[in-house]
Amino acid sequence: MATTKTTTKATTKTTTKKTATKTATKAAKPVAEGKTLIIAEKPSVAADLVKVLGAKTFKKETAYYESDTTIVSHAIGHLVGIADPKDIDERYKAWDMKTLPMLPEKFPLVALPTTRSHLSALGKLIKRKDVTTIINACDAGREGELIFYYIVDYILKGNFKGKTFKRLWMQSMTPAAIKDAFEHLRTEEDMVNLRNAALCRSEADWLVGMNGSRGLTAYNSSMGGFQITPCGRVQTPTLAIIVKREEERNRFVPQKFWTIEASFDNSGAGYQGKWFTVDKENGKDRVKQIFDEARAQEILAKCKGKKGSIEETTAPSQQKCGQLYDLTTLQREANNRFGFSAKTTLSIAQSLYEHYKATTYPRTDSRCLPEDYVAPVKATLGKIEGPLAKFAQEALDKNYVKRTPKVFDNSKISDHFAIIPTGVVPKGLSEAEEKIYTMICQRFIAVFFPPAQYLNTTRITTVENETFITEGKILVDPGFKAIYGKESDEESNIPQLNGNTAKMLEIDAKEDFTKPPAHYTESTLLSMMESAGKLVEDDELRDAMKERGLGTPATRAAIIEKLVSDKYVIRDGKEMIPTAKAFDLIKVLSAMNCEALTSPELTGEWEYKMDLISKGKESREAFMSGIVEMTKTMVKNIKGFKEDDTENEASFSPVNGKKVFETVSRYRTEDGIVIRKIVGGKHLTESEIIELLTKRKIGPLTGFRSKKGAEFSAVLTINDENKIEFVFDEKPEEIELGEVIGKSPVDGSDVYETLTGYVSESYVKKEPSGITLPKILLGKELPLDDIKKLLAGEKTSLIKGFRSNKTRRLFDAYLTLVKGKLKFEFPPREFKPRRFAKKTSG
């Protein structure tokens, strides 16, 4: 069994031609001279294969089925892996820098301890002298190739003489698809390139992961204790993407802006308009934000109550259905719609494929079907049942299924095509399984339907040379959207135009703040992994970037889960939040110049090269040589790094007459105060560091996170021993009273500002009528002006951006003080004008 074959482009063509000839002249069967052993990846798949081959002819044994000609057994996922360093070389037992880099000439394999007994039973079957042909029926992909090869290599110790190897390549698990796969078995020669890519992935992960983790662990442990610091070839660059976004959020400074809305009367017909302008210098057609309050007030003053002229245009538009799902787009949409993790969606898709036989192979990166697949598509549409059946029948009756490149394109298919239904109708689905199955069926039907057709109306009202825009949108023909139940609910109509003038009735300026970049969700993170950290929204550009993504569709869910289990990332609702441990790792790696572990683009290039290996366009030897050199450079940089060597005087030094020095992870004053840049998961800004050093306290600050990921607010102080401490709610006897800011509406006693909030004098005296108010509530700082309004018996201004502890959703509310307790008062829901039956005229 060849494993390190270097295949040039010319060789690939020759091989393909030979293989095609063999397939054409001889139909492959799971039987040869001697017995044929078929190894599936899981027990359930083995059972399905036996049913198709003729269950009555097989006898069930403990770990396999056997007939006169064929044995069917199975793995249980990975049974064999590369040995740990300590099992390869005695020198590697110690976790220290002296043993690095670890570059074994060979990568010895070991049985995984939890499945050793099953491997032993499978090994006896592989070694049987009457077994002359072995068929790999593991999952049809790179990882399935590795699982099978590692098993036979470990059992046969590299001596494959006397055995012929074949490959069963299944697109779905229906009986017809399994029979077809047995009729078109691939040869061992066909699989060499994919196997080499699989081996490269495994060995590269070992070299980078083991050397990086041991090097960083040795570095961190040199400061005391034993601090295991896991990292990975794909895992850590993915983490770098998340940390980079969080740093952008930390640096973000909100800017206040105003938007202006007005209501108009057009001969008895009322409508709303939003102020806008055109910013030609920056290439922006419609700018609706005003960052100068004086300019906003000027517009209000000169337009209020004035008449204006109207220009209106009406134009058709359409929205096309997206392409069929690959695994990543299925995971992204399931996360957006249902909050499912990538792991959950993959598990469900695998079950629909494997257990229910209802959908095709899920671990695919293709969104197209073969060009000769029109007939099978029509046959599958005819088998769809339930609420979607009428739409599937419409697609057939109206001849919607056309061989278009958007759906049928051989050049966009590698080993597997898009995820589609098989025509087998599943029974007994769970609620989550039903959701994913319905998504797949909806997209499968919708992709053939015509686009949704809209009529868009744009009305520009000009008052005193200021322009206000009103936009209407009518769904004329739902097209594919009918499949999703969206036949009329997207309309945003405006009343018919009565003449070309209007009078402004009301005008108002609304104050708001610019928002920082959003935290990554699993959906947006999967998108960034697919494009190696580049923000790509266009589907065609995203397809071009796929070959240089981080990981593969089959591995991305596991990578995300590993970041969570290693405590680098926490899930907060749908959001993925990096921990302080993540910041520390990425900052140190960046300072060490370990590009191998921090550059998504570089990692994406390595993924691209592995894809070329699988196609026979790149050699395994050249790839591994590059990985070895990269590993050597990484270890050299880790060994040579000393954080103190990065220490320089901080840009804001001195503070209080004392010099302040900065390294990659901390600040240090010349009199011995040390402040980590990240405290409790929060990245402290320079201005916060200055205030903390100047006043020896700051806060309360938001954005801290506990070890379990819960967000909290606290005051930071520098104690008498120059150590940093958190201060939460103060006990009455410990409160240091500041200035008086008002009177308690409960008992009339003075209310003082304190370190963490505001308290009445009666509270300090522990009287029942005492009140206490926080400076921060549900993640929002309460302005002093609003606190004074509460004490005066008034409600606050509208405070935007409270975050619910229960749902983690943001909401806006007023605050009131009722009998000394804070209460929320919610603003009235925004009035939505009724829809007019009459459409806007052209």
C-alpha positions, -999 to +999 in steps of 0.1 A: +000+000+000+018+031-012+018+061+011+044+086+000+040+086-037+048+119-054+024+125-082+030+151-109+002+165-130+011+143-159+011+112-137-024+121-124-038+121-159-023+087-167-036+072-134-070+086-140-071+071-175-060+037-163-086+037-135-114+047-158-105+019-182-106-007-154-139+006-142-154+005-176-143-031-184-149-047-151-177-041-126-162-041-091-178-064-066-171-070-028-158-105-037-124-116-050-103-148-047-104-157-011-126-136+012-133-099+012-131-080+044-152-047+045-143-022+073-169+005+080-163+034+103-191+027+127-212-004+138-244+011+123-229+015+089-216-021+090-251-033+097-265-012+068-239-027+044-249-063+055-285-055+047-277-044+012-253-074+006-280-099+018-284-102+055-297-138+053-264-149+040-244-135+069-239-150+104-236-124+132-204-128+153-192-107+183-175-079+162-184-088+127-207-105+102-195-133+079-208-151+048-192-176+025-174-149+006-175-117+027-167-104+062-182-071+073-167-054+104-162-019+116-140+006+135-154+029+162-140+061+148-103+064+154-088+032+169-051+042+162-032+074+165+004+088+165+022+080+197+028+106+224+063+120+225+073+101+257+065+068+238+086+078+209+119+088+226+130+086+262+143+122+259+108+135+253+095+125+287+106+158+302+085+189+293+114+213+289+130+234+262+161+211+259+141+184+242+127+208+215+122+206+187+108+171+186+113+159+150+109+121+148+120+104+116+090+082+117+056+086+135+050+054+153+013+044+158-003+032+190-037+017+198-060+041+216-066+027+251-104+030+251-109+008+220-078-015+223-099-047+226-120-039+196-088-032+176-074-066+186-105-083+173-104-064+140-067-071+137-074-109+137-097-105+108-072-083+088-045-110+094-066-139+084-049-158+055-082-163+037-088-126+036-072-114+003-092-082-004-099-054+022-124-027+013-123+006+031-159+016+038-151+043+063-166+078+057-158+090+022-133+118+030-098+126+042-104+115+078-121+082+068-090+075+047-068+081+077-088+060+101-086+030+077-050+034+068-038+038+104-057+006+113-042-016+086-008-001+089-007-007+126-020-043+123+001-053+093+032-033+104+036-018+070+037-052+052+007-052+029+018-081+007-009-106-001-037-081+004-056-061-023-072-028-012-103-012-025-124+018-016-161+021-012-171+057-018-207+064-008-226+097-015-256+086+005-267+056+027-297+045+007-296+009-005-294+021-041-265+043-034-246+016-015-252-009-044-239+017-069-208+023-047-201-015-047-204-016-084-179+013-088-152+005-062-122+027-063-087+012-065-059+016-040-041+036-066-070+061-068-067+068-031-029+075-027-032+113-030-061+116-006-043+093+019-011+114+016-030+145+023-046+128+054-011+117+066+002+152+061-026+167+081-021+143+110+017+146+111+017+184+107-008+187+136+015+165+157+046+185+149+031+220+154+008+211+182+032+190+203+062+213+199+041+245+203+022+232+234+054+219+251+074+250+243+047+274+256+041+252+286+078+252+294+079+290+290+049+297+312+060+271+338+094+289+341+075+316+361+064+290+387+042+259+388+033+238+358+010+256+334-001+234+305-007+257+275-023+238+247-021+251+211-027+237+177-019+243+140-055+253+132-069+259+166-047+287+176-049+308+144-087+305+148-084+318+183-063+347+170-092+357+148-115+359+179-089+377+200-083+403+173-120+411+171-121+415+209-091+439+208-110+459+181-139+461+205-117+472+234-101+500+213-135+511+200-145+546+212-183+552+207-192+584+188-224+603+195-246+609+164-281+620+156-307+608+131-336+629+121-371+616+114-400+636+101-437+631+095-454+646+064-489+652+052-495+648+014-531+660+009-544+639+037-520+609+033-494+607+060-460+592+057-426+592+075-392+602+062-356+600+073-331+628+067-301+619+045-274+634+024-249+622-002-212+619+007-196+619-027-161+622-013-164+589+005-185+572-021-215+570+001-249+575-016-270+579+016-256+591+049-282+593+076-260+600+106-251+635+118-221+638+141-225+675+148-253+684+172-254+720+160-260+708+124-288+685+136-305+714+155-301+736+124-320+711+103-348+709+129-351+747+131-353+754+094-375+725+084-402+724+111-436+731+097-424+739+062-436+726+029-416+705+006-415+690-029-418+653-037-400+631-062-409+595-065-395+566-085-407+530-087-386+501-099-388+463-099-362+442-081-357+405-074-341+382-048-327+348-058-325+318-036-291+309-023-272+278-034-276+244-020-260+237+014-225+226+020-218+217+057-205+252+066-234+271+052-258+246+069-241+251+102-241+289+098-278+291+090-287+267+118-268+288+142-285+320+130-320+306+130-320+282+159-288+289+179-274+254+172-237+250+176-216+238+147-211+205+166-249+200+171-257+207+134-229+183+122-242+156+146-278+160+133-267+160+097-246+129+103-276+112+118-299+122+089-273+107+066-263+076+085-293+066+106-323+078+087-307+076+052-327+108+045-299+131+033-266+128+014-231+128+029-228+159+052-191+166+054-189+183+020-176+216+009-195+216-024-228+235-031-234+220-065-246+187-080-231+167-109-242+179-143-258+145-151-279+146-119-311+162-134-330+129-135-321+119-099-332+154-087-366+150-104-370+116-089-362+129-054-386+158-057-413+133-065-407+115-032-409+145-009-439+144+015-457+167+039-462+204+036-434+208+011-448+182-013-469+207-032-439+229-039-418+199-050-447+189-074-449+225-087-412+224-095-419+192-116-451+203-132-438+237-142-404+223-154-384+245-130-355+219-129-330+232-154-294+223-158-280+257-147-244+262-135-257+275-101-269+240-093-253+216-117-215+222-121-189+194-122-161+219-117-175+229-083-175+193-070-146+175-054-153+142-036-188+150-027-217+171-039-241+194-020-263+182+009-297+172-005-325+149+005-323+113-008-360+107-012-362+085+018-388+100+041-376+098+078-399+089+106-397+097+143-374+127+140-367+148+171-376+185+170-340+195+162-336+168+135-369+180+120-356+216+118-324+206+100-341+181+076-367+208+067-339+233+060-323+209+036-355+200+019-366+237+016-333+247+000-334+217-023-368+227-037-363+265-035-331+265-055-351+256-086-379+281-080-380+316-097-367+346-078-390+366-055-402+397-073-406+431-056-418+466-065-397+492-047-408+528-043-384+555-033-399+589-023-376+619-018-391+649+000-370+681-002-376+708+025-355+739+026-328+720+005-327+692+031-337+657+018-358+631+035-362+595+022-392+572+024-390+537+010-417+512+002-414+476-008-442+453-021-438+416-027-454+411-061-445+374-066-431+354-037-413+329-060-390+307-039-400+325-007-434+308-008-416+277+003-406+295+035-441+308+041-432+344+032-459+353+007-469+387+019-453+395+053-423+414+039-443+444+026-435+479+037-460+500+018-464+537+016-497+555+007-503+566-029-490+599-039-515+628-041-497+656-059-460+665-056-460+687-024-461+678+013-462+697+046-439+686+074-460+680+105-433+669+131-395+666+131-373+650+158-336+643+163-328+610+179-295+607+198-275+574+195-239+561+196-219+541+171-216+504+180-183+484+182-178+454+159-200+425+171-187+395+190-183+365+168-211+340+168-204+304+156-220+314+123-197+344+117-167+325+130-173+296+106-175+322+078-141+337+089-126+302+092-138+294+057-120+325+043-089+323+067-098+354+086-109+376+057-144+391+058-160+378+026-198+383+021-200+375-016-208+338-023-186+336-054-156+352-036-162+329-006-161+299-029-127+311-043-113+314-007-125+279+004-093+262-006-074+285+017-097+282+047-089+271+083-096+234+087-122+217+066-160+215+069-156+182+087-132+196+113-143+231+121-169+221+146-143+201+166-119+230+164-144+254+180-153+228+207-116+224+215-112+261+220-141+260+245-129+229+263-094+243+266-109+274+283-098+298+256-133+307+246-167+308+264-201+307+249-223+336+260-256+330+243-247+328+207-215+349+212-180+335+214-160+354+240-122+350+244-109+345+280-080+362+296-061+330+289-067+335+252-054+371+253-023+360+271-016+333+246-020+354+215-001+383+229+028+362+239+028+343+205+027+376+186+057+389+207+075+357+200+068+362+163+053+327+161+035+333+128+028+295+125+004+298+154-011+333+149-015+338+112-049+326+097-036+334+062-005+313+066-025+284+080-049+288+052-021+284+027-010+251+043-046+239+040-045+248+004-013+228-002-029+198+015-058+201-010-033+202-038-017+170-024-051+153-025-053+162-062-018+150-070-005+185-077+018+188-047+042+163-031+039+150+004+077+153+009+078+190+000+048+197+023+063+179+053+097+195+047+081+229+049+062+220+081+095+208+097+112+241+089+082+260+102+083+240+134+121+246+139+115+284+135+086+283+159+106+265+186+136+288+181+114+319+186+099+304+218+132+294+232+147+328+225+119+348+240+123+367+273+094+390+282+117+413+302+136+419+269+104+435+255+102+460+284+102+497+274+090+528+290+053+532+284+041+560+261+022+577+289+050+575+315+056+590+340+025+589+362+026+606+396+062+613+390+071+576+387+083+560+355+060+532+341+074+503+320+055+481+296+060+445+284+038+424+262+015+415+291+019+439+320+028+474+332+054+480+360+061+512+380+095+519+393+082+516+428+070+481+423+033+482+413+026+455+386-007+457+367-015+430+341-029+444+309-058+419+312-075+417+345-104+393+351-108+389+313-110+426+307-084+444+287-075+477+305-070+507+283-041+531+288-064+558+302-078+533+328-042+523+338-033+560+343-064+566+364-058+535+385-022+545+392-031+581+399-061+575+422-052+539+433-087+530+424-110+530+393-145+521+386-168+505+388-158+491+354-179+467+333-167+437+312-150+416+337-157+378+335-155+351+361-138+317+354-172+303+345-177+331+320-202+352+339-199+389+332-196+412+363-187+448+373-163+459+400-140+486+413-103+480+410-080+492+438-043+491+446-040+480+482-014+489+508+009+461+495+007+475+460-015+445+448-045+448+426-079+439+442-115+438+432-140+457+453-177+447+449-206+459+470-193+477+501-206+469+536-222+498+553-195+501+580-167+501+553-182+527+530-162+559+524-187+587+517-180+611+489-200+642+479-237+647+487-257+644+454-293+647+467-319+637+492-335+603+496-371+603+484-379+577+511-367+594+543-351+627+532-316+618+544-286+629+524-274+606+495-237+603+490-216+590+461-193+561+471-168+539+453-193+515+438-225+535+438-247+559+458-261+554+494-283+573+518-271+583+552-298+561+567-284+531+548-250+537+564-267+538+598-284+504+588-319+520+591-347+501+573-355+532+552-320+533+537-315+531+500-285+521+477-282+527+440-255+511+417-233+530+393-236+501+368-268+481+362-270+452+338-238+463+320-248+499+316-233+529+335-260+551+350-252+588+344-252+610+375-279+632+360-302+602+358-294+593+395-304+629+404-337+625+385-345+593+404-338+611+437-361+639+426-390+615+419-386+615+382-379+588+357-345+587+339-339+594+303-342+564+280-312+542+287-302+520+258-283+487+260-292+469+292-284+432+289-307+407+304-290+383+328-315+356+318-317+359+280-285+379+274-305+401+250-301+438+249-331+461+258-338+498+263-357+511+293-364+541+317-357+536+354-379+547+382-375+546+420-405+531+437-403+529+476-365+529+473-364+501+447-354+505+410-380+495+385-379+493+347-403+512+326-403+503+289-409+527+261-440+522+240-436+501+209-428+519+178-460+526+158-461+508+125-485+524+100-512+502+087-507+487+052-526+503+025-545+480+001-537+503-028-502+499-042-480+529-049-485+542-084-457+544-108 
